[in-house]
Amino acid sequence: MVAPAGIRLVVVDEHVLYRHGIVEILSHEHDMEVVGQCGERDVEATLERHRPDIAIISISQYERRPERWIRSVLLSTPSAVAVIILGDRDTPRGIGDLIAAGAGGYVWKNSTREELISAVRKIFENPEQVVLSVTRGMLQGLGSGDGAILSTREREVLTLVAAGLKNSQIADRLYLAEGTVKRHLTNIYAKLSASSRVEAIKQAIALDLLSVEAILEPDASRQR
């Protein structure tokens, strides 16, 4: 029996055998419940019927512009649902486009079951965090723009926001007052036409202003 705080999941994949494998992995976790599964054609109806916390959606590198489909799915789903992409795309731009379209995480299909489970828990615990389970080589060039629209300090703040840190933690990390962090966030929102932390992160990735590699290793990015 799933605990009241269990994570409600829907798994989406066109290939039934592969889909059942993902369901089997998740069903063994005590804090997770797979409430629905379907192919691509039924995704909107399935999300509406079950209203999960997280949808795990599998895509193929052969699909054209899947980010448009992901954006459409999220816009047509009335309930708040986080999306984790299971993909085999190995290009930084492809991953960045999916995150910018609204996905909260990207897990490479060669990842381990432990990495998938970890991504699910991280997204559930902190929906404002961008979660990636990819190889370092896949990140090269992602978010490599000059970032001129944001100051160096604003990029540092936003990188730590994307890594899941709270304002007080960011203040401690950057040796700033918490009020200063809040002012930086206000400026970031205005510059990116964003109304939330999640919107700001995804806008920055879409505009090549934020490095996804830096999100994974925020301290290393400050030393460059």
N, C-alpha and C positions, 0 to 999 in steps of 0.2 A: 504494500500500500504506500502511495506517495505521500510525503509530508505536506502539510498545508502550504509551506513555503516552497514547494517543489517547482522546478522550472518547466513550464509547459512548452512543448516543442512541436513544430510541424516540419517534416522532411519532404523536400521537393526534388524529384529527379525523374527524368524520362525513362531511365533503365530500371525496371522493377527489381532485378536481382541486386543491383548495386544499392538501390534505395533500401531494400530489406536489410542489407548488411549494415548500413548506417543506423537504421532503427534498432537493430540488434545490439550494436555497440552502446547506444544511448540508453536503452531500456535496462541495462545492467547497473546503471548509476542510481543510487538511492534517492538522490535529490532531483531527478529528472523524470519527466513523463512525456512520452511521445503521444500526443493527442490526435494527430492526424498525419497522413502522408498522401502524396498525389504526384501526378505528372504536371508538366508546365501548363497545360490547358486548363487545369482545374485549380490553379493556385489561388486565384482571388476568392473563389467560392469556398475553398477549404479554409483560408485564413479568416474569412468572415464567419464561417460556421464555428470554428474552434477558438478563435481569438487567442492565439498562443502568445507567450512572452517573446519567443524567438523563432524565426523561420530559417532553417538551413536549406539554402537553395543551391543546387549543383548546376554549373554551367560548363560548356565545352569551349575550347579555344576555336572551334570551327563555327561557333555562333557569331553572327554579325551584330555588332552594337548591342550586346546584352545589357549595357548600362541603361539604355533607353527602356528596355523591358522592366528592369529593376525599379527605375524611377516611376514607371506607370503602375506597377504593382503597389508600391508604397502610397502613391497618390489615391489609388482606388480602395485602399484598405482603411476603413474608418477607425479601427482600434490601433493603439500604439503598438507596433511590433518591430523588434530589432531584427536585422537580417545579417546572417553570416553566409558569405559566399564560399562554396566548395568549388575550386576551379583548377584548371591546368594551364591557365595563362601564365607565361613566364616573362612578360614584358612589363616594365615599370608603368608605362602609360596605361596599359590595360587595367592594371590593379588600381591605379589612381583614379581612373574614370569611374570604376565601380564604387569606390569609397565616396567620391564626389556625388555620385547619383543617389547616395543614401545608405549604402551598406555600412554596417558598423564593424565588420570584420571580414578578413579574407584568409581562408585556410587552403593551402595548396593540397591537391589530392594525394601527394606523396607524403603528407604529414602522418604522424603516428596517431593512434586512437587517443593517447594521452594528450597530444597537442590539440586535437579537436575538442575533447572534453574540457580542457583548460580554457580554450577560447569561449566556449559556451558559458562557463562560470564567470569569466571576467566580464563578458558583455552583460550578463544578468546582474552582477553586483554593481557594475558601473557603466551604464549605457552611454556615458559621455566619453568613454575611452575608445580609441581606435585599436582594434586587436588584429594583429597580423601573425600568421604562422607560415613564413616563406623563407627561402634561402637568401643569404646576403647578396648573391649575384643578381637576384631578381629585383633588388632594391636600387641598384646602381642607376642613377639618373632620375629617380623619382623625386619630384619636388626640388628640381635643380635650378629653378629660376632665380633671378637676382634678388627677389624679395623687396624691391625698392619701395613698394607701397607700405610696407611695415618697417618700423625701426628695428635695429638689432635687438633691443630690449623687448620690444613687442613680440618678435619672433621667438625669443627665449621663453617668454611667458606662455605664448600659445603652444609651443612645443611641450611644455610641462603640463598644460591643461590637457592636451591630447594624450599624454602618458598617464592620465588619470589622477593627477594630483589636485588637491583642494587649494583654495586661495591661501590658507595659512601655511600649507606645506610649500607652496611656491614661494611665499615670502621668506620662509626659512632657507630654502635652497638658494635663492638669489640675494639674500641679505637685504631684503626690502621690508618696508612696513606693509601690512596687509591692505591698508587703504591705497597704497601706491599700486599694488597689484590690481585692485579693483578699477583704478583709474586707467591703467594700461588696457584692461579688458574692455572698458567703455570705449576707448579709442579704437581698439581692434574691431569691435562690433560695428562702429560707425564707418570705418574704412572698408569693411567687407560687406556692408549692408546685411549684417547678421543680427538675429535677435536672441541667440542662445550660444552656448559653448559648442554644441554639436554643429550648428550651422556654420560657425566661424571656422572650425576645424576643416569641415568639408569644402567650404569656399576656398580656404587657403591651399588645400591640396589641389583643387581644381585649377587654381591660378598659378600653380607651381611656386607658391610662396612658403610652403612648409614641407620639410623633408620627412618622409615616412621613416627613413633610416634613423633620423634624429629622434623620432618618437620612441623607437625601440631602445635607443641608447642616448637619452637626453644629456647626460653628463659629458659624454664624448663629444657631442655636437658643440658644446660650449668651449671646448678646448681647441677647436679648429681655428 
